Amino acid sequence: MANKNSEVKISSYLSDFVYGGIDGSVTTFAIVAGVTGASLSPTIVLILGFANLFADGFSMAVGNYLSTKSRKEYADKIRKSEEHSVIHVPEEETQEIRDIFSEKGFSGQQLDDAVEIITSNQEVWVDTMMKDEFGIFEDHTSPIKSAIVTFISFNLIGFIPLLAYVLSYFHDSFRSETFTLSIILTSIAFFIVGSVKGQIVGKKWIFAGLEMLFIGGAAAVIAYVVGYLLRGLA
């Protein structure tokens, strides 16, 4: 059971890391593309890019924290309610278990045995009610840890589109093709993060990677076009 819980937690945090990385890379590269389309200086790219990393990364982390916390609080509320019902109105809860397993196709002695087994263990009884009556699968991840993982991944993966611009300040050879290098590095990041996401959700990694590459590329193209069209305002 401990190993299973550990796997669940790792999987949950990996999801936080992947989705944080996706948002970070897409939004940051969109800023890079938009500023480049508007023909603004690389300095503006860095200012807006880093502002996005820290501000939007913090916002996403807080949102993830509140969302995870709310889910856990709701699950705890339902669990306490079911525990109270199991203790004080066991007949009604037993009938609900019978109805649930009857709908699953159990009948006769098989149904009686299933009901007896489930109701003989209060924890299993409550877990069954939560899953089958309310559709709640308890989340054992920590809201704080989820927020931290999201913030780190947002900034870590989101920094990749800015890497070429940072390097250009330390070596002249990067300055002539800064945007091209940023496109290459970000495209690789899109594909890798999308592939990992595919593994999590059960999709083929190559298609998931290409999907992420297309989505991120589309966002960048839109931002570039908007920046180009508004370049006269700068």
Secondary structure, 3 states (H helix, E strand, C coil): CHHHHHHHHHHHHHHHHHHHHHHHHHHHHHHHHHHHHCCCCHHHHHHHHHHHHHHHHHHHHHHHHHHHHHHHHHHHHHHHHHHHHHHHCHHHHHHHHHHHHHHCCCCHHHHHHHHHHHHCCHHHHHHHHHHHHCCCCCCCCCHHHHHHHHHHHHHHHHCHHHHHHHHHCCCHHHCCCHHHHHHHHHHHHHHHHHHHHHHHHCCCHHHHHHHHHHHHHHHHHHHHHHHHHCHHHC
